[in-house]
Amino acid sequence: MANLSWLSEVQLISIHVLKTAGSTLSYKILPQVYKPEEILYDNDFLPISNLIETSKLKTTTKVIHGHFATKYLEHCPNAKIVMVLRNPIILLISAYYFWMSFSMDNISDKNHRYVEKKLSFEEFVEQDFTCNIVDNYFAKNMKLTDFYFVGIQKFFRDDLNYLKNKLGWPPLKVNTSNRNSYENYPNKVMEILTNQSLVTNIIAINSADMKLYQEALNLRHQRKGLSNNLEMYELSLKELQSRLRYNSCKELKLNKCSALGVQGVNPP
């Protein structure tokens, strides 16, 4: 590969974990801070050399955001690495129903062929590629302390404001993006969360991601000046269930469901 020393000019690498407000960050937030020619969106399996040849990655690039941004880490020693995490259970639920709302014409990744096979959610979470997604793919061989910032999707607006201040970004307008459009989605989420045996199984087979998520919560507590709360996971689930019940009732009465999630960002 040609000399890539110029990549030392890249300022930010944003690793986009699926269904964690990444679309909001990439298409709503970053363009308010950087010029179009300074942003590379990398959500493909293409090697760096190919991206350079096609002029997608160029000397003007200042920020790299995407599902495959980790491949640039060794070439961008001065870049600040950021990532947003989400409760692994909710992430899997959201990813499953997000892709199930797509037609096969829009799906090329072999890992998403479960849509064609019509796997149930119970079968979906047992697939090799869905277990410990973050640990195996997005933060492979990395510690959370290697990151400049790790946010929590549940607290996206607050964490984004913290990151904005830390990086010296200008005031930002935050609009939601990429909502889950699967029919009757809130009730589907509630059915899963109230299935204790299923939830217990998901926790067991995603122990690495559960550990990372708890660590991310602890890191957030530290930077917010809060004490560690090992019951945060249970409290978050209870809060989510409460909000889902509220929205389910509202849907029955008004034939619609208000947006879920903290301050309206990315419903689960």
NORDA-V890312 format. One record per helix or strand. SS is the DSSP state (hx for helix, st for strand). FROM is the first residue (numbers start at 1). TO is the last residue. Records with the same first field share a line. If there is no record, write none. Layout:
SS->FROM-TO + FROM-TO
//
This chain:
hx->5-9 + 22-33 + 36-38 + 48-53 + 69-75 + 88-100 + 104-106 + 110-112 + 114-117 + 121-124 + 128-130 + 133-138 + 144-146 + 153-167 + 185-193 + 196-205 + 207-223 + 232-254 + 262-264
st->12-15 + 39-41 + 63-66 + 80-85 + 149-152
//
